[in-house]
Amino acid sequence: MKVILKQSVPKVGKEGQVVTVKDGFARNFLFPRGMAIVADKKQMQVLTRRNAKIEAQLADTKANAEGIAEKLNGQVISIEGHVGKETGKLFGAITSQDIADEIKKNYGVDLDKKVILLSQPIKQLGNHSVDIDVHRQVDIRMTVKVFDPEMVAVAKEKSSAPKKAEAKVEEAVAEAPAVDETEPAEEAGE
């Protein structure tokens, strides 16, 4: 079924595009959420008129979007998440709003959460690739690093434990009495 997307949908297409999707996906997901409409003759004519207006508006905003892309493309942001000890899954999830807030805090760029394309909320620790659609012709790919501060603290303690042990050994060697190894030791039997 051919549909016209009313907004960007991850792994499907961008706003205003005509895409072919399976009938069930269109009826059960896109139409109920208001993300798409059927691409019939009347809607295609409306789309061409609308695209002409949008192109004039987008020409103005493209330069701004490219500036944002230069600043953010390929960057890594770290978001703190707390994880269950037994399950290893996050309490809650990292959403597009959390990512938008972190981008604003780190880079001073105010993005709407709708331009951050997450197919599903992030529910596990690690690095996750995120696409950001700031303009029809400008896309950004960032990496979101989700970490648990308690696990980081435990890892630091474990990595510093061998260093502390080495320091104690070196300190003990320095305090030990010096032994002159150049003269042979006297034998007790002479």
C-alpha positions in Angstrom: 0.0 0.0 0.0 1.3 3.4 -0.9 1.0 6.0 1.9 2.1 9.6 2.4 4.0 10.1 5.7 2.8 13.0 7.8 5.9 12.8 10.0 9.2 11.0 10.0 9.0 7.3 11.0 12.3 5.4 11.8 13.3 2.9 9.2 10.3 3.9 7.0 10.8 7.4 5.7 10.6 11.1 6.3 7.8 13.5 6.5 6.1 14.2 3.1 7.6 11.1 1.4 5.5 8.6 -0.5 6.4 5.1 0.6 5.1 1.6 0.1 4.4 -0.3 3.3 2.5 -3.5 4.1 -1.2 -3.1 4.4 -1.3 -4.3 8.1 1.5 -1.9 9.1 -0.4 1.0 7.6 -3.8 0.0 9.0 -2.6 -1.0 12.5 0.3 1.4 13.2 0.5 4.4 10.8 -3.1 5.3 10.4 -4.3 5.0 14.0 -1.3 7.2 15.2 -1.9 9.8 12.5 1.5 9.2 11.0 0.3 8.6 7.4 -2.5 8.9 4.9 -3.4 6.8 1.8 -1.7 8.1 -1.3 -4.6 8.5 -3.7 -4.8 11.0 -6.6 -6.4 13.8 -4.6 -3.8 13.5 -1.7 -0.9 13.3 -4.2 -2.1 16.7 -5.7 -2.4 18.2 -2.3 1.1 16.8 -1.5 2.7 18.5 -4.5 1.2 21.9 -3.6 2.2 21.4 0.0 5.8 20.4 -1.0 6.2 23.6 -3.1 5.4 25.7 0.0 7.5 23.6 2.3 10.6 23.7 0.0 10.5 27.6 0.2 10.4 27.4 4.0 13.0 24.7 4.3 15.5 26.6 2.2 15.7 29.1 5.0 16.1 26.5 7.8 18.6 24.3 6.0 21.6 26.5 6.8 20.7 26.4 10.5 20.2 22.6 10.4 23.6 22.2 8.7 25.2 24.2 11.5 23.6 22.0 14.1 24.7 18.9 12.2 28.3 20.1 12.2 28.2 20.5 15.9 26.5 17.2 16.8 27.3 14.7 14.1 29.4 11.8 15.4 29.4 13.1 19.0 29.0 10.9 22.0 26.7 11.8 25.0 26.7 10.0 28.3 23.4 9.4 30.1 23.3 8.0 33.6 20.9 5.1 34.2 20.5 2.9 37.2 20.4 -0.8 36.6 19.2 -3.8 38.7 22.0 -5.9 40.1 20.4 -9.3 39.1 18.7 -8.4 35.8 21.2 -6.0 34.3 18.3 -3.9 32.8 17.7 -0.3 33.4 15.1 0.9 35.9 12.8 2.8 33.4 14.2 3.7 30.0 16.2 6.3 28.2 13.7 8.2 26.0 14.1 10.8 23.3 13.3 13.5 25.8 16.2 12.4 28.0 18.5 12.5 25.0 17.2 16.0 24.0 17.8 17.3 27.5 21.4 15.9 27.6 22.2 17.5 24.2 20.9 20.8 25.4 23.0 20.5 28.6 26.2 19.5 26.8 26.0 21.4 23.5 23.5 24.2 24.1 21.4 23.0 21.1 17.6 22.9 21.8 16.0 20.0 19.9 12.4 18.8 20.0 12.1 15.2 21.2 10.2 14.4 18.0 13.3 14.9 15.8 15.2 12.2 17.8 14.3 8.9 16.1 14.2 6.0 18.5 12.5 2.9 17.2 12.3 1.7 20.8 13.3 3.3 24.2 16.8 2.4 25.3 16.6 -0.2 28.2 20.1 -1.5 28.5 23.6 -0.2 29.3 26.1 0.4 26.6 26.5 2.4 23.4 23.5 3.0 21.3 23.4 4.7 17.9 20.7 7.4 17.5 19.5 9.2 14.4 18.3 12.8 14.6 16.2 14.3 11.8 16.7 18.1 12.0 15.8 18.8 8.4 14.5 16.8 5.4 17.9 16.9 3.9 20.1 16.9 7.0 20.5 13.9 9.3 22.6 13.5 12.3 23.9 10.3 13.9 25.1 10.4 17.5 26.1 7.7 20.0 24.4 7.6 23.4 26.5 6.0 26.1 24.3 4.7 28.9 26.2 3.9 32.1 25.4 3.1 35.8 27.4 5.3 38.2 27.5 2.6 40.8 29.1 0.1 38.4 31.6 2.7 37.3 32.6 3.3 41.0 33.0 -0.4 41.6 35.1 -0.8 38.4 37.4 2.1 39.6 37.8 0.5 43.0 38.8 -2.8 41.4 41.2 -1.2 39.0 42.8 0.9 41.8 43.2 -2.1 44.1 46.2 -3.7 42.3 47.8 -0.2 42.2 47.4 0.1 45.9 48.9 -3.3 46.5 51.9 -2.5 44.2 52.4 0.8 46.2 52.4 -1.1 49.5 55.0 -3.6 48.1 57.2 -0.8 46.9 56.9 0.9 50.3 57.8 -2.3 52.1 60.8 -2.8 49.9 62.0 0.8 50.5 61.7 0.4 54.3 63.5 -3.0 54.4 67.1 -2.9 55.5 69.7 -2.8 52.7 71.5 -6.0 52.0 75.0 -5.9 50.4 75.0 -8.5 47.7 78.5 -7.9 46.5 80.3 -9.7 49.4 79.8 -13.4 49.8 78.0 -14.4 53.0 80.3 -16.0 55.6 79.7 -19.6 56.1 78.7 -20.7 59.6 81.0 -23.7 59.6 84.4 -22.0 59.5 
